[in-house]
Amino acid sequence: MSINFSYDFLIVGQGLAGSITALMLEDAGYNVMLIEEGKEKTSSRVAAGIFHPVTGRRIVFSWKARELYDYATSFYERTESKLGEKFFHRKLILEVMGTAREYNDWQGRLAQPEFSRLHKDEAINPEYDNCLQSHAGKLLLGDSGWMDITRFLSVTEKHFSEQGKLTKAKFIPGKLERIENGYRYELGKFQKIIFCEGIDSFENLFWNYLPFNPARGEILNVSIPGLPEDHIIMSGIFILPLGNSVFRIGSTYSWNYPESKPTEQGLMELEKKLREAIRLPYKVLDHQAGIRPTVLDRRPLVGKHPEKEDMYILNGLGTKGVMLGPYFAHELIENIQCGKAINSEADIARYSHLFFQSGKSA
Ligand SMILES: Cc1cc2nc3c(=O)[nH]c(=O)nc-3n(C[C@H](O)[C@H](O)[C@H](O)COP(=O)(O)OP(=O)(O)OC[C@H]3O[C@@H](n4cnc5c(N)ncnc54)[C@H](O)[C@@H]3O)c2cc1C
């Protein structure tokens, strides 16, 4: 690769955030180069990829759920057509209610128009009742599904590699040189650079002033012969059908960073919840752990470096990368193109004071 090559953008990291950003910039007609060091157990590679507009036991819509869903579904489906591969799967959620109180809470929610729109009044496969532990009720919810992120990453990698626009190497911030109207790195000249490094930005000298609060998560692949594969089950944990009686089960949360290996405790917690959800025998096939790039205020990190020109970040996608990624990559690109404001809850400008307090300012 010659140093004389000239690009519009260098994107550091080809996880979910970097892949989405690169594809969107390409759609907008820009010449991009990606650099990815090839780590195995990144957040994107371990994630289940489930999207679901309702959050937890409190039964509330997650932040900007409708806007994110509309934007993400149209982006992923358009990208499937562009790349000629399927990785985005719509699938209904089978919400299993453990207690009468939970059942009543759901009934209350379904009386509200925005929740009743989610509710799918379809017959549920009766076989589920032979497989689930006793419960207080169940219902089907839409606007949900899962993204095969590993497949998305490998299809995107192939797409850019074939054009010579993906370099397998670790980006070293100290090697970046500011030149007129951009940056020079050993791969060429770049008008702008976008960092999409997930938790590794925690250690990047340009970004380590940001208040990351990484959340480790563990996940299992299990074989459960006999369990129907019609829906994603939510019952204290999620049970995501992957085909051929294999299901992904998850996930745990702990703020015990930087330990990223699977633990005995994580395995016990997931198996206990699985036994509470189903009454079928199962076999654990695989146990993985990853670290989610979460932020203290649980909002993404999007925008321009407080001091460095032409330097940007898309990070902090936390627990909901599949839905947050397309919407905020689009906001970042519009901001770069025409100065359109980024949502103030996501704009890294909210943390500029930390940068100036850190003494990093030139
Ligand atoms: C157990 C678990 C379950 C999850 N389940 C879901 C879910 O069901 N639904 C959902 O929406 N989200 C889920 N998530 C969250 C989701 O995985 C993240 O929000 C998302 O994948 C983050 O993507 P990212 O690209 O920001 O980071 P990453 O996936 O970490 O990607 C960053 C990339 O940058 C590369 N990189 C870093 N530094 C450098 C460098 N200096 N040079 C070159 N390359 C570099 C890394 O190798 C990596 O490939 C889950 C996460 C975990 C851990």
The ligand as an SDF file (V2000), in Angstrom:
LIG
                    3D

 53 58  0  0  0  0  0  0  0  0999 V2000
  -22.6120  -10.7950   25.7700 C   0  0  0  0  0  0  0  0  0  0  0  0
  -23.0930   -9.6620   24.9010 C   0  0  0  0  0  0  0  0  0  0  0  0
  -24.3710   -9.7000   24.3810 C   0  0  0  0  0  0  0  0  0  0  0  0
  -24.8340   -8.6550   23.5810 C   0  0  0  0  0  0  0  0  0  0  0  0
  -26.0810   -8.7600   23.0420 N   0  0  0  0  0  0  0  0  0  0  0  0
  -26.5510   -7.7620   22.2400 C   0  0  0  0  0  0  0  0  0  0  0  0
  -27.8370   -7.8740   21.6580 C   0  0  0  0  0  0  0  0  0  0  0  0
  -28.5220   -8.8820   21.8170 O   0  0  0  0  0  0  0  0  0  0  0  0
  -28.2810   -6.8350   20.8810 N   0  0  0  0  0  0  0  0  0  0  0  0
  -27.5240   -5.7010   20.6670 C   0  0  0  0  0  0  0  0  0  0  0  0
  -27.9700   -4.8040   19.9510 O   0  0  0  0  0  0  0  0  0  0  0  0
  -26.2920   -5.5850   21.2190 N   0  0  0  0  0  0  0  0  0  0  0  0
  -25.7940   -6.5760   22.0000 C   0  0  0  0  0  0  0  0  0  0  0  0
  -24.5410   -6.4670   22.5630 N   0  0  0  0  0  0  0  0  0  0  0  0
  -23.8240   -5.1880   22.3950 C   0  0  0  0  0  0  0  0  0  0  0  0
  -23.1380   -5.0620   21.0340 C   0  0  0  0  0  0  0  0  0  0  0  0
  -22.3000   -6.1520   20.8930 O   0  0  0  0  0  0  0  0  0  0  0  0
  -22.3270   -3.7630   20.9680 C   0  0  0  0  0  0  0  0  0  0  0  0
  -23.1570   -2.6460   21.1780 O   0  0  0  0  0  0  0  0  0  0  0  0
  -21.6370   -3.5710   19.6240 C   0  0  0  0  0  0  0  0  0  0  0  0
  -21.2360   -4.7810   19.0740 O   0  0  0  0  0  0  0  0  0  0  0  0
  -20.4330   -2.6620   19.7580 C   0  0  0  0  0  0  0  0  0  0  0  0
  -19.8050   -2.5700   18.5090 O   0  0  0  0  0  0  0  0  0  0  0  0
  -18.4960   -1.6810   18.3010 P   0  0  0  0  0  0  0  0  0  0  0  0
  -18.1760   -1.7580   16.8450 O   0  0  0  0  0  0  0  0  0  0  0  0
  -18.6790   -0.3420   18.9040 O   0  0  0  0  0  0  0  0  0  0  0  0
  -17.3680   -2.3910   19.1800 O   0  0  0  0  0  0  0  0  0  0  0  0
  -16.5470   -3.7460   18.9370 P   0  0  0  0  0  0  0  0  0  0  0  0
  -17.4200   -4.8510   18.6020 O   0  0  0  0  0  0  0  0  0  0  0  0
  -15.6730   -3.9160   20.1410 O   0  0  0  0  0  0  0  0  0  0  0  0
  -15.6490   -3.4370   17.6750 O   0  0  0  0  0  0  0  0  0  0  0  0
  -14.4790   -2.6460   17.7470 C   0  0  0  0  0  0  0  0  0  0  0  0
  -13.5060   -3.1770   16.7070 C   0  0  0  0  0  0  0  0  0  0  0  0
  -12.3820   -2.3160   16.6470 O   0  0  0  0  0  0  0  0  0  0  0  0
  -11.2130   -3.0700   16.5650 C   0  0  0  0  0  0  0  0  0  0  0  0
  -10.1300   -2.2330   17.0840 N   0  0  0  0  0  0  0  0  0  0  0  0
  -10.0590   -1.6460   18.3080 C   0  0  0  0  0  0  0  0  0  0  0  0
   -8.9410   -0.9230   18.4150 N   0  0  0  0  0  0  0  0  0  0  0  0
   -8.2900   -1.0390   17.2310 C   0  0  0  0  0  0  0  0  0  0  0  0
   -7.0640   -0.5250   16.7390 C   0  0  0  0  0  0  0  0  0  0  0  0
   -6.2780    0.2890   17.4800 N   0  0  0  0  0  0  0  0  0  0  0  0
   -6.6630   -0.8600   15.4850 N   0  0  0  0  0  0  0  0  0  0  0  0
   -7.4370   -1.6760   14.7100 C   0  0  0  0  0  0  0  0  0  0  0  0
   -8.6120   -2.1970   15.1390 N   0  0  0  0  0  0  0  0  0  0  0  0
   -9.0440   -1.8750   16.3820 C   0  0  0  0  0  0  0  0  0  0  0  0
  -11.5080   -4.3130   17.4000 C   0  0  0  0  0  0  0  0  0  0  0  0
  -10.6680   -5.3910   17.0340 O   0  0  0  0  0  0  0  0  0  0  0  0
  -12.9740   -4.5600   17.0650 C   0  0  0  0  0  0  0  0  0  0  0  0
  -13.1270   -5.4080   15.9590 O   0  0  0  0  0  0  0  0  0  0  0  0
  -24.0130   -7.5080   23.3290 C   0  0  0  0  0  0  0  0  0  0  0  0
  -22.7150   -7.4890   23.8270 C   0  0  0  0  0  0  0  0  0  0  0  0
  -22.2480   -8.5520   24.6110 C   0  0  0  0  0  0  0  0  0  0  0  0
  -20.8370   -8.5130   25.1240 C   0  0  0  0  0  0  0  0  0  0  0  0
  1  2  1  0
  2  3  1  0
  2 52  2  0
  3  4  2  0
  4  5  1  0
  4 50  1  0
  5  6  2  0
  6  7  1  0
  6 13  1  0
  7  8  2  0
  7  9  1  0
  9 10  1  0
 10 11  2  0
 10 12  1  0
 12 13  2  0
 13 14  1  0
 14 15  1  0
 14 50  1  0
 15 16  1  0
 16 17  1  0
 16 18  1  0
 18 19  1  0
 18 20  1  0
 20 21  1  0
 20 22  1  0
 22 23  1  0
 23 24  1  0
 24 25  2  0
 24 26  1  0
 24 27  1  0
 27 28  1  0
 28 29  2  0
 28 30  1  0
 28 31  1  0
 31 32  1  0
 32 33  1  0
 33 34  1  0
 33 48  1  0
 34 35  1  0
 35 36  1  0
 35 46  1  0
 36 37  1  0
 36 45  1  0
 37 38  2  0
 38 39  1  0
 39 40  1  0
 39 45  2  0
 40 41  1  0
 40 42  2  0
 42 43  1  0
 43 44  2  0
 44 45  1  0
 46 47  1  0
 46 48  1  0
 48 49  1  0
 50 51  2  0
 51 52  1  0
 52 53  1  0
M  END
$$$$
